[in-house]
Amino acid sequence: MGASQNPMGATVPLTEIQVRTAKPQEKAKRLFDGGGLYLEVSPAGGRWWRLKYRFEGKEKRLSLGVYPEVSLKDARSRRDEARKLIAAGIDPSADRQADRARKAEAGANSFEALAREWIERQATKWTQDYRDTILRRLERNVFPWLGVRPVADIKAPEVLATLRRIEARGAVETAHRANQVCSAVFRYAVATGRAESDPTTSLKGALPPWRKEHHASITEPKAVGELLRAIYGYQGTFTTACALKLAPLLFVRPGELRRAEWAEFDLDGAEWRIPAEKMKMRAPHIVPLSAQAVAILRELQRLTGKARYLFPGERSRHRPMSENTVNAALRRLGYSSEQMTGHGFRSMASTLLNEQGWHRDAIERQLAHGERNSVRAAYNYAEHLPERRKMMQSWADYLDALREDRKVLAGNFGRAA
């Protein structure tokens, strides 16, 4: 069936019924509507709207969509828009290609695209945990509102509106951190020639003030003893119990503990060597293991020693346990987030070891603090190691004494006379 013609030879416009009931044939057929618009019916039954037109003396064709997604009425509207361009001296096919190119460029220079590119650029500087945290913060709080916007077009009021959505949840700290990350993305866009300025510089004072709080920690010796007794009475899974017992003995960052791998440990040599890519400062780190830590690790090895991680995840043994596992266990023991956190074991060790008179540099090196130059840090990771070995064993003995409620002299426990 094709479009009919009146006695004068003019094309009779198609009807909706003709379009809907058009049957495929052995060869593609065309149903003309007028003004160059026609419906092409393929042998397989597909129905495409097309426009035949001439531009600069050449016959051309333009696809206007597929029926029924594009109705007869819509196809005519698209035909009319294309003919307006032709009348203005613009080739609609070339205009469409240019529009696609503009959209592709806008997509490549969207805030989300720039943010993900910037994050990838930080791969050699950040741990995987920190990278995931930054990306998750953007995905939850920023991308839904700014993600598709061309980074060069985003103005300060748009950023502020996004930050105030976060603030409205009572998450003022998160709003400030999101602002810091956004600023870094905008600065990267400026540096790479895809934006003229960082709009967040105009937002100073726009958010309620926020003071960074330290991780909650217990540092009073008697309270530490109570905490350790609670830990040793933990009734949860064996792997979580081991993680809880090791956390105060090793006082590494929570991410370093949960992602520990058996290949990194030398239990006979009483040493854990953490590779640079897992460390916040991107330098290798040595953790001397006390006799108490080795004993816990040997027990754990019987259960997870054939796996990659010391603490495999519940859903997959190929991934480490959740980042919230230790904190959740502390809550189960009755300690709130204002009292103690997994990170708080570092503050506990730092405070009490300093009180005991250990060399400050040895403490800082064991905490993997201080060295901001990654090249220099790579050479200094074994610095003060003899004293650190002695300190870590003394620290374990001290924790045992607190847990067993034995009287100790915190000022000089384990120090040589």
N, C-alpha and C positions, 0 to 999 in steps of 0.2 A: 504494500500500500504506500503511495506517495502523496505528496500534497497535490490537491487538485488545482486546475487552472480554470479561470472563467473564459468566456468566449473570446475576450480580447488578449488572452495569453498571460495575464497577470497571475502571480502565485496567490492562492487562497490561503490565509493564515491557518495554522494547525489548531486543532481543538485538543483539550485535555484528554478526551476519550481516545482520539487518534494516537496520541502519545502513549497513553497507558496500555492500549491494546495492540501496539505495534508488534508484529511477529517477526522473529529472525528468519532469514533465508540462507541459501547456500553461500551467497556472497553478501558482503556488507551493503546495506541500502541506506539511502538518505531521504529524510522527510523534510522538505524545505518549508520554512515559516515566513520568510520575507526579510529583506534588509541584510541578506547574507547569512542569516541564522538557519541552521538545520540540525536535525537529530540524526545521528549516525547509529544504526542498529547493526551490531556485529553478529556473525553466524552463531556465536555462543550466547547471544541474548543481551549483551551489554549495550547500554544506550548512552551515548555521549553527545552533549551539546557542543557544537562547533560553529565558529564564525568564519565565513570566507570573505576576504576583503582584498583590496588592492592598495599598495602603498609604494609611492615612488615608481609606479609603472610595473610593479611585481605583484603577482597574486600570492597571497599568504593565508594561513589558517591559524586560528586561535582556539584553544580548548576553553570552554566555559563551564565545565563541570559535568557531573554524571546524574542522570535521572534515576530514581526519584528524589535523591538528595537535593538536586537543583530542579525546581519545578519549571513549568513552561513560563510562568510569570517572571520568575527569577532570571531565567535565561534571557528573556527579552530585555529585562532591566540591564543585565550585564552587556548585552549587545549594544544597547543605546549608549552606555557609558564608554564602550570601546569606540563607537562611531564618533562620539564627541572628541575623543583624543585624536582620531584620524583627521577630523575637521580642523583641529588645532595644529596639525602638522606633526603629531606624535605617533609613532608606531606603537600600538598597544602591546605587541609581543615584546618589543625591546623595553617598554616601560615596565612590563611585568618582571622581566629578568633583572632590571635595575632595582625594582622594589624587593625582590628576593635577596639580591646582593646587600641592599641596605639592612634588611632584617637579619641576615646572617652576620653582618658586621656588628649590628646592635647586640645580637645574642652573644657574640664572642667578646664584646666589651660590656656585657651586663655586670652588675655588681657581683652576682653569684659566680659568674665565670672568672672574674678577676680575683675574687676571694679564694676560690679553689686553686687557682694558679699560684697565688701568693703562698698558700699553705704548702703546696708541693715544693715551692722554693725553699721552705724552711726545713725540709726533710733531714738535712744533715745536721741541723742545729737542735731539733726537738726530739724528745722520746715519742714513741708511738702513742702512749697514753695521753701526753699533752696535746699532740696533734688531734687525737680523737675528741678531746675535751673542747678545743677551739672550734672544730668543725661542728660538733653537736650544739654548741652554744649558738652558732650562726644559723644552723638548720632550724632550731627551735624558735629563735627570737628575732631573726633578721631577714632571712631569705623569703619567708612568706610575704613580706611587705616590700622589700627593696630588691629582692633577688633578680627579677626580670628587668629592672630599670637600667638603662644605659648609665654607666657609672659617671659619665661626664655631665649628665642631666640632673643628678640628685642634688638637691639643695638642703641647707641646714634644717628648715622646718620639717622636711620629710624624715630626716634622721631623728629629730627630736620626737616626732609623733611615734616613731617606732620604739624609741627608748622609753617613752612614757607608758606605752602598753606594758612594758616589763615592770616599770616602777609601780604601775597600778596593781600589780599582783603582790606588792610588798617586797619585791626582790630588788631593792636599791643597789645592793652590791653587784648583782648580775647586770643591771642596767649600766653601771659604771664600767664593768669589764667589757660588755658588748660595745660600748662607746670606744674603748681603747682598741679593740680589735677592728672596728669599722675605720677608725682613724688610720691604722696601719695599712688597711686595704686601700684607702684613698691615697695615702702617700705612695704606695706602690704604683697605683694607677697614674699618679703625677709623674713619677720617676720613669715610667715606661711610655710616656707620651699619650696616655689615653684619658687624661683628665687635666684640668687646669689648676685645680686647688682642692684642698681638704676641707669640706664643709663643717667638720666637727670642731674646727678651731673656733667657730663662732658660738659654740655651745657651752663655753666655760661658765659655770655658775647656774646653768639651766636645770640641772638635776639636784635633788637634795644632797647635802654632803654625806659622805660615807667614809668611815675610818676603818682601815683594814684591821681585822682582828686576828690574833694569833690562834693557831690550832689549840683547842682545849687540851689540857694536859694535867696530870697529877704529879706533883713533885715533892710533896711532903712525905718523908720516909714511912711513917706509920700508914698513911693512906695508900702508898705504893704496895706495902705488904698486904693490905686488905685486897687490893686489886689483883695481886698475883695469886692469892688464895682463891679468889673467885674464878680466875682464869684456869687454875688447876682443877677446879671443880666443874668446869664447863661440861654440859651434857649433850652437846650437839655432835656433828660428824667428827670423825677422827682427824681428817685433813684440816678442818677448821680449828680444831683444838690445837693441833701442831702449829698452825699459823699464829694463833694467839700466844702460844708459849714462846715461839721464836721472835715475835715482834719486839718485845722488850730486850731480848738478848742481843739481837742484831742491830736494832734501831736504824734500819734502812728506810727509804721512802716506801710507802705502801705499794706503789706500782712496781717497784723493784722486787719486793718480796713476792707478790702474787704472780709475777712473771718469771720467777726463778726457774732455771732449768737444771736438771741433774748433770748435764754435761759441763756445767760451770763449777761443779763442786769437786774438791779433793778431800774426802773425809779422812783419809790416812794422814794427809798433810795438814788437816784442820784449817782449810782455807776455801773461801768462795771468791772467785774472780768474776766480776760483773763486766761484760763487754761495754765499750764506750757507747754504742748505739742505744743502750738501755738506760744510760745515765743522763740526768738532767743537764749536767755540765759537759756532756759528750766526751768524756775521758774515762778510761778503764778504772775500776775501783776494786780494791782488795778488802775483803771482810774476814779478819782472823776469827776462827771459830773456837769458842770455849769448849771444854769437855762436856758441859751441859748441852750446848747446842748440837754437838756431834751426836750425843746420845739420842736426842729427839729426832735428828735427821736419819739416823740408822733405823729407828723404829718406823719412821715415815717411808723410808726406802723400801721396806718390805711390802708396802701397799702400792706405792706409785712409782717405784724405781724403774719399771719398764716403760713408763710413759715419758713424754718429753718434759712435762712440767712437774714440779713438786706438788703443786696444788691444781690439778686438772679441774676444769669446769664441770658442773653437774650435767650439762646437756651434751658436751663434747670433750673427750679427753685430749683433743687436739688444740684446745684453747684453754687459757688459764682461768682460774676462778674469778668471779665477779669482783669488780673494784669495791663493792659495798659489803663484801663478805665479813671482813674483820670488824667494820663499824657496826654491822647488824648484830654480830656476836656480842659486841660490847653492850649494845642496847638490851640484848637478851639477858645479859648479866646484871642489868639494872643501872648501867651508866649512861646518862643522857649525852647528847652531842655537846652540851655546855660543860660537861665534866671531863670527858675523855674521848679521844679519836685515835684512829690507827696512826695518824701522823704525830699524835701527841707523845708517842714513845720516844721520838727523837728529842723533843724538848725535855722530857723526863731525864734521859741520859745526859744531855748537855748540861742541864742544871746541876745534877748530883755529881757528875764526874768533875765538873769545875769546882764544886764545893770540896771534893776530896783532894784537890790539889794536883790533879794530873796536868801535864803540859797542855796549854791551850791549843797550840798548833797541832798536837797529836789528836786532840778531841775534834778540832775542826776538820782535819784531814779524814778522820774516821767518819765524820758526818758528810764528807764529800762537799764541804762548803768552801767558799773563798776564792778558789782559782778560776778566774773568768777567762783566762787565755787557754783555749782548748789544747793548743800545741804544747804549751808549758805544762799543763795539767797531765798530759799523756806521759810526760817524763817523771812527774812528781807523784804519781798515784801510789808509789811504794814508800813515800817519805814517812819517817818516824815509825816504820813498820815494827821494829823490835819492841818499842814502847807500846805501840798499839796492841800487839799480841798480849803483852803483859796486862795492859789495861782491860782488854776484853774478857780475860779470864777473871781478873779481879772484880769486874763489873758483874759477871755471872755469879760469883761467890757472894757478892754483896746482895744481889737480888734473892739468892737462896736464903741468906740470913734474914732478910726482911720478910720473906714468905713464911719462914719457920718461926718468926717473931722472936729471933734472938737479938740481944742487945748488940748494936754496932756503933762505932764511932765514925760518923759520916765524914768528918774532917780529914781523916787520914787512912780510911779503910783501904787495905791492899797496897799502900805506898811503902816503898823501901825506907828504912830508917836513915 
